[in-house]
Amino acid sequence: MTIVGEFPTLPAVVTGFVRHARSIPIRHAFRHRVYQWLVDLDDLPRLPWYLRPLGGFDVRDHLGGDGPTIKAGVRRYLASQGIEYDGRIVMLSNARVLGHVFDPITVFWCIDSPYVVAEVHNTYGERHAYLLTPDADGNAETAKKFYVSPFNDVSGDYRLRFELDRSRVRVQVSLSRGHHTVFGASFDGVPRPATRRAVLGAAVRMPLMPQRVSALIRLHGLYLWAQRLPVVKRKSLRGRVARSIVDRVLDRVPVCAVYPDGTVRGGGRPDAPTLRIVRPDAMFERLAHNPKIGLGEAYTVGDWTAAEGTDLGELLTPFAAQLAQLMPHWMLRFRRLVEERVPDRLRNTPNGARSNISAHYDLSNALFAAFLDPGMSYSSAIFESAEQSLEDAQTRKVERILDLAGVRRGSRVLEIGIGWGTLAIAAARRGAHVTGITLSSEQLTLARKRVAETGLSVDLRLQDYRAVTGSYDAIVSVEMIEAVGEEFWPEYFGTLDRLLAPGGSVALQAILMDHDRMLATRHSYSWIQKYIFPGGLIPSRTAIDETLARHTALVVQADHRFGPDYAETLRRWRRQFSANWPAVRAQGFDESFRRTWEFYLAYSEAGFASGYLDVGQLLLRRSDPRPESGRTPDGRSG
């Protein structure tokens, strides 16, 4: 939210213009002069009797409509999202005129918090609230979750902007799908104190405001219909096809799925993990629009969830285990029709990589501390036994990869991607001369603080791997290659080759996937890329070998795999994330964030538990190319 300068005098009548511009599939734009009310929910307008028909506010018009007051309804909604708030709330809304109201969007600014609630109403008498956390410039994004117009389904993303000060009130909304903006709309007005004269003047100049808004929406709808803009039914053909496919998939997986009407699908026994479908129509529309993104989005907004007593990771694992067999091969040929390509803005150029890394790792050090081990290692541990603590298993992982790289007293060591400094500190304790680089300013700040507390000497820098110079006896990088991107693999491995001293070793810990799967998915935009790791791509061992052979003198000489350990690591992270959610929420993260990260951790856990994903520590040298692990390039036992 952005509140600039002095606050408007409330209550206020905000006079201005509504603008709307549709871009695809046909162009249509309009502008209308309107007025709205800006009010403090603790001090609603008290108009004289002869003006009351021109400006009334009723609790029934907002957020469920059954609370004692409008503010109580907002507080109850916030509480449902895990937020307790009793501060000031300012509402931008149409008022009732002659007992009628229609308000396409109502905005609630929670003044003493980072939150804004935007409640959207459609012409079918339905409404839906979005909890938003705008940035310092007032910008916010959210997935569309609600059927508003007969010309748009529930797919896509809203981008919103809010401005509020003494001289201006502005709300902007745009809907985008992939690289295309479907429409943009805005209200831009000037607030003036709601004196009797101002209220009467607005009502005379723009009579029956809510009735006019409702009529104009329908009028423009008729125009678009006359222009043969396709009408999107709530249960579209595409959504019905998606349900048919999903039901077929469910019947082949050992789970149960329960629909709201009691229908049960799935190939599991009664005690199998159970998926509860809450809003089937919305869920199938999302899946129809983009299956790779829609499933996670549907979980975030609550279209489906794990049933009580079912662990989300255990529910997702059977799907991951059979992912390659769930869809008929002839159907997979058509996936390009619904899958989006990775946006160019996510390319890992030097500037792009900095932006991509910041989007994840600069969220909050406190967030990561809430679920990682005390050493804050954000990569797979290596467990000696199921009883071993996560901290000890992470230490075991660090020491193993340092041993693999041959780090000892006097070694010149480069770490690419330092995290929060744990490995750099461990290498320095061995007597090595350590240089560490990262693109995360948040990580760098905390890592330097942790190094200073040990009294060790470590050179930590905010630097791209491409800009590093020098010569190093050992180069270590733990789960950083996933952030490089296929386009830049030659440059990344070429940099390792350039920086490695004669006789030196490179030790990488890398998440890996089957080569055929990587080739099939490398250009498609996934949920993980959109919401968790922008610009990320998991390589295959084959892709690594091919890149090394074409662009370097390096070869992989050892390959140690421990995928099941990553499943256990993620399971423990998710357990800690849930247990410490109150502390995470106190950092300003909302319920949508909680469900997004809950899905991310469980989704990743399922990938490793099923064997769809793997992780390994690889040793690279300029010497004998024969692998020592007895594995094929993709990690299968030879």
N, C-alpha and C positions, 0 to 999 in steps of 0.2 A: 504494500500500500504506500502511496505517496501523499503526504499531507505537507504542503509547503506554506511557510509564512503563517499569517494569522488565520484562525479558524472562522468560518462564516458565522454570522449571527443566526441563531436558530429559534424557532422554526423559520424556514426560508422557502420562498417560491423560486424555483430554478427555471428560467425561461431560456429556450435555445432551440436547437435543431436536432432531429433524428435523421441520420443518413444511413443508407443501406445500398450496397453494391454487390450484385451477384456476378461472378466471373465465368463459371462453367455450370452446365454445358452451354447455356446461353447467357448473354449479358443483359442485365437489367438493373437500373439504379434509380433511386428516388431520394427526395429530401422533403421533410415536413417540419413545420414550426410546431413546437409542443411546449408544455410546461410540466414539471414534476415538483414533488415536495421533498425537502431535505429536513428531517426531523430527528430530534433526540428522543430515543424510546423511553427515557425517564421523564420526559416533559413534552408529551404530545400536544399539538395545538388545541387551544380551547377557544373556539370561535363563537361569536354572538349567534343567537338563535337563527337569525335570518341568513347567515352564511353557512350554517352547518350542512345544509344539503349540498354545498359546493366543495366540501373538504372534510370527509370523514375517514377515520381509520378503524378497521375492524380486525380483531384477532383471527377471525375465520379466513381472512385473505392471505395468511402467511404461515408457512412451516407447520403444516398439519392442522392448524386452525382450532385446536381444542385446549390451548393453554389459557390461564387467567389473563395474561397480557401478551403482547407481541414480543416483548423482551424475554419473557419466560419461555416462549417458544424457541427463540434463538438460543438461549442458554441450554435448553433441553437438547436441541440439535447438536450444539457443541459438545455437550456431555456424552452424547451417543458416539462422538468421534474421539472420545477420550480426553476432552479439554474442559477443565473447570474454569469458568470465567464469569465474573460479576462486575466488570468494569463498564465504562460508557460505550453505548452502541448508537451509531448514527445510521439512519435508513434513508435511502433515495428510492422513492416509490411514487406511483400514481395514487391519488386519494379517491375515495368513493365520491361520485357525483350523482345525485338523485338515486342513491342506493345501488349504483352499479360501479364496478371497477374491473379494469383489465390492465395488467402490467406485464409486458413481455419479460422484463428482468427487474428484480428488486435487489438492491445492493445494501448489505449491512456491513459497515465498517466497525470492527471491534477496536476502538481507539487505543486502548491500553495494551494491545497485543499485536502480534504480526499478522493476525488473521482477517480475512474478508470472506463473508458468505454471500454468494450470488445465487439467488433463487430464480429459476427459469419457469415461466408458465406457458403452456400451449393453449390453443383455441379449443381443446377438448375438455378443458376444466381440470387438467392435471398439472402438477408442478414437481420440480426436483431441485434440491439444493446442492451446491458445490462448495466445498471448503477449500479455500485458496490461501496461499502464503506468498503474496507478491514480494518481489525483490525491492531493492532500494529505489528503483526507478518506477515502481508500481506495476511491473510486468508479472504475469502468472500464466501457467499452462495447466491444462487438465484434459483428460480423455473425455470425449462426449459420451454421456451415459443415458440420454433421455430423448425420446421421440418428440420433436417440436413441430416440424413442418412436414406436410405430406410430400414434399419434394426432396427430403433428405432422410436417410436412415440414421441409425445411432452410431455409425462409424465416424472416425476422424478425431481431431484434436482441436480444442478451443485454445486460442491465445487471447489473453485479456490484458487490459491496461486501465489503471484507476488513478485519477488525479482529483484532489480535493483541497481547495484553499479558499480564501476570502472572496476572490474574484472569479473563480472558475470551478466548475464540476464537470468532469469528463470521464466517460466510460466507453471503452472500445472493446469490441469482440470480433474475432475472425475465426472461421472454421477452415481447417486445412486437412487434406488427405494426401499423404505422401509429399510430393513436391508441389502440389497444386493447392491454391487458395480457392475455396468454394465461394465464400462470401466474406465481406467485412461490414460491420455495422458500428455505429457510434451514437452516443448522445453527448452533446457539448452545450453547456448552458452557463448562465450567470446567476448566482444566488442573490436574492434580495430579501430583506426581512419580510415575513408574512404579515404585514399590516393589513388592516381591513381593506384599505384602498388597493393594495397589491393583489390580494386574493380576488376581490371583485373585478379588478382590471383584467387579470388573467382569464377569469371565467367568462368575461364579456368578449374579449378578443379571440379566445379559443374555447368556445362553448362546448360542453359535453365532451371533455377531453378523453376520458376512458372509452366512451362510446365511439368517438372518432377513431381512436387507435385500433379498436377491435374491428371497425368497419373497413379501415384502410388496409389492414392486414388481409382481410378476406378479398378486398378489391384487387390487391396486387396478386393474390393467389389465383384469382380468376384470370388475370392477364397472363400469368405464367402457364396456366392450364391451356388457355387459348393458343399460346405459342407452342403447344405440344411438348412442354417440359414433362418428362415422365413422372407419374405419381408413384411414390414408394409406399407400398402397403406395409403396415406394421409387421405382418407375417409375409414377407416377400418370398418370391419363388426361390431366390438365392438362400434365404434363411431356412426354408423348408428342405432344400437340398442339403444344406449343412447339417440339419438335424438328422436326416436320413443317413448321412455318412457317419456322423458321430455315433448314432445308435448301432450301426454296423461295427464300428471300431470297438465300442463298449462291449458288445457281445463276444468279442475275441480276446478280451483282457480279463484276468481274474480279479475283477472288482465289481462292486454294485453301484449303480447310479439311481438315485431316487428323485423323481419329478415332483413338482408341487401337488399334482393330482393323485399322487400315490403310485404312479406307474414306476416299475422297477426294471432297469435294463442292466446288462453286464453279465460276464461269464463267471463271476465269482460265487462262492457259497455264501450263505447268510452271514458268516463271520468274517467275510472278506473286507478289505478296506472299502469304505463307502463314501461316495461323492454325492453331495446334496446340491441339486440344481435349484436355485432360488428364483431366477428370472430367465426362463428358457428362451423367450423371444429375443430379449436383448443379447443373451449369450450367443445364440446362433447367428444373429446379424453380425456380431463382431467376428466370429469365426469365419463367416462367409466372406467378409471384407478382407481379412488377412489372417489365416490360421496361425501363422508363426507369432503374431503379435496379439491377436484377439484373445487367446486363451489366458495369457497373463493379465491383460487388461480386464477381462471379465472377472478374474479372481480379485483384483485390486478393488473394483467397484462393488463386489459382493454378488455378482450374478451366479456364482457357484462357490462352494466352500467344502472343506472336509467335514463330514458328519461328526457329531459328538462321539468321542471315543476312537476316532481315526486320526492317525498322525499324517500330516500332509506329505512328508517325505515318503512314507510307506505307501501312500496312495499314488504318488507319481511314479514310483519306481517300476511297477509293472508296465506302464506305458513306455517308459524309456527303454526297458528291456526288449520290447517288441517293436520299437519304432520303425525299423526297416521293413517289417512284415505287415504293419497295420493297414497300409493303403495298397490297393492293387497297382501294379506297375503301369497299367494303361492310364490310371487316374493321375499318377505322379507326373505324367507328361504335360498335364494342364496346369501345374502349379504356378507356372510363370504368369498365368492370367490373373492370379490373385496375390502373388508375392511382390513386394516392393523391392527395388534395388537399393543398395546402401547409398545414402545421399553423399554427394561430392564433398559437402561441408565436413564430413567426418574423416576425410583423408588425413593420414598422419604425417603431414608436412611438419616442419619445425614449429610453426604457429599452431597448426591443427592438433599436433600431439600434445602441446601444452594445454590447449583448451580441453581436449578429451580427458587427459589425466586429471585436470583440475575439477572437472564435472563430477568425478567420483571421489578422489582421494582428498580433496579439499572440503568435503562436506562438513566435517567436524572431527577433530581428534578425539573429542569426548564420545562421539558416536562409536568409533571403532574400539575405544577402550572399554565400552560397555559390553562387548561380546568376545573380544580377543583375549588371549592369555596375558599375564602380566608383562611378558616381553614384547607384546604387540606384534607377533608374527602373523602376517595376513597371507598365508600360503599353507600348503598341506604339511602337516606334521608327519613324522614316521614313528609309529607306535611299536614298542617292544612287546607290549601285551595290552589286552583290553582294559586292564586295571590302571595302566600308567596315566599319570596326569597329563593334561594337554600341554602345560608348561614344559614338563620334562620331555615329552615327545617332540615339541618344537625345538628344544635345545639339541636333541638327538639329530634332528634334520639338519640344523645349522652346522653342527660339528661334522656330520657326514659329508656335506658338500664342500666344506673347507678342506677336509681330508682328501676328497676327490680331486680338488684343484691343487693339492700339494702345498697349501699355505703353511708356512713355518716362519721362524724368526728371520727377519731380514727380507722376506718376500715383498716385492712391490705388487700390491693388490688393487685392482679396480673392481668396484661393485657397481653395476648398472641397475638402478632401481633400488634405493636403500631402504624403502619402507620407513620405519621409525628408528632405524639404526641398530637393530639387534645383531645382525650378522657383521656389520662393520666393527662393532664393539668387540665381538668374539674374535674376529681376525686380529684386531689390535692387541688383544690380550695374549695372543700367540707371539707377539713381537713383530708383526708385519707392519709395513708402511702402507696405510690404507687411504685410498681416494674413493669417495662415493658420490654418485650423482643421482639427482631426481628432478622431476618436473613439477612436483607438488610443493608449494610454499608452506603449507600446513605441516606436511611431514618433515620438511627440512628444519623448521623451527623447533619442533619437538625433538627430532633426532640430535640436533646440535646441543640442546639442553641436556639430553640424556648422556651424551658423550662427555660434556663438561662435568657432569656429576661424577663420572668415573675417574677423571683426572688424566684420561688417555689423550693422545694426540691423533686426531683423525681429520682429514681434509674432506669436508662435505660441501657439495656445491649444488646450486640450482642450474643445471646444465643439460643440454640434449646430448645423447650419445654421439651424434655426428660431429659435435664440436670438440670432443676430447682429443688431446694430443698426448704424446709420451710413449713409454714402453713399459709393459707390465709382465711380471712373471706369472701372475694368475689373474684371470678375469672371472668373476662370479656374477651370475644374474639369476635371481629366483622369480619365476613366473612373471617376467617382464616381456618376453617375446610375444605373448598374446596381445600386447598393446602396440606392436610394431606395424602390423598390416602387411598383407602379401606383397603389395606394391613396393614396400621398402625392405623386404627380407634381404635382397642382394646387398643393399647398403648397410644393413645392420650386421650381417655376417662378414661383409667386407671390412667393416670397422673393427670387429673383433680380430680379424686376421692382421689388419694394419697395426693394431695396438699391442698385439701379443709378442713378447720377446722370444728370441730363439730358445727352443726347449721348454717353453711355457705351456700352460694348460688353461683351457676354458671349461668351467663347470656351469652347466645350465640346469635349472629346474623348470620344466615346461609341462603345461597341460597339453595333451595330445588327443587326436581323434583319428579314426580310420580314414585313409586317404580318399577313398571313393566318396565318403560322406562329406569330407571337406570340399572336394571338387563340386559336389552337388549343391552345396549351401554357401559357398564363399562369397557370392555376389548378392545374396538376398538379405534383406533388412530384418533382423530378428528382434524379439522382445528384449533380450539382454543388451543388444546394441542401443536400443532406443531408450531404455530406462536405467541401465546399470553401467555398462562399459561401452560408451560410444567409441567407435573406431576399432573395436576389438575383433580379433579373428584367431581361433585356435588352429594351430598348424597340425600337420601329420608328420610322423617320423620320415616318411618318404619325401615329403616336401622339403624338410630340413636337409636330408641327404642330397637331394637334387640341387638345391640352392648352394650348398657347400661345394659340390663338385663343379658347378658352373662358374662360381664367383670367388672361390677361395682355395687355399691349399689345405684347409682343415678337413678332418674326417671325424666321425663319431667312433670312439674306441670303447666306450662302455655305456650301458643303458640299463639303469635299475628302475623298475616300475613298482608303484605302490598305490594304485588306484583305490583299493578298499580303504586305505588309510585316509584318503581325502574325503571319502564318504563319512567316516567317523569324525574327522575334523569339522566338517560342515554341520554334522548333527550336533556336535557340542557347541559350535558357534550359535546355531539357531536356538538351542536350549537357553544359552546365556542371553541372547537377544530378547527372547520372550520374558525371561526372568527379570531383566533389567530395563524393560520397556518404560516404566515410569521415569527413569533417569533420562532415557532417550527422548521421551516426550517433553521433558522439561527443557530440552535444547531447542524446542520449537518445531519438532517433527510431528506430523499429524497422522491420523488413522490411515489415510491412503498410503503414506510412506511406510507405515508398519506393515500393511498387507503386501505392498510391493516387495519389501525386503524379506518378509516371511516367505513369499513365493520364490524369490531369487535364491535364497539359501536352500530351500527344500528342492527346488528344480535342479540346482547344481548337485545337491546330494544324490538325487535320483540318477543323474547322469553317471556318477562314479559308482554308485552301488550296483547299477545294472551292467556296467562295463561299456556303456556307450562312450564314455570319456575315460581317459587314463591320465596318469601323471608320472613323470620320470625324471631322474637326475642323469644327465648326459655329460660325458667327458669328451671334449674336442681337443685334438692335437694335430700337429703337422708330422704325423708318423704313421706306423702300421695301421691301415684302414680296417683290419679285421675286427668285428665286434667281439668283445670279451664276454658278453652276457648270454650267449647262446640263443639270441632272439633274432627274428627276422626284423627288417626295418620298421615294421608297424608294431613291434613289441610282442608278437606271439612267440610262444616257445618253439624253438627250432628242433 
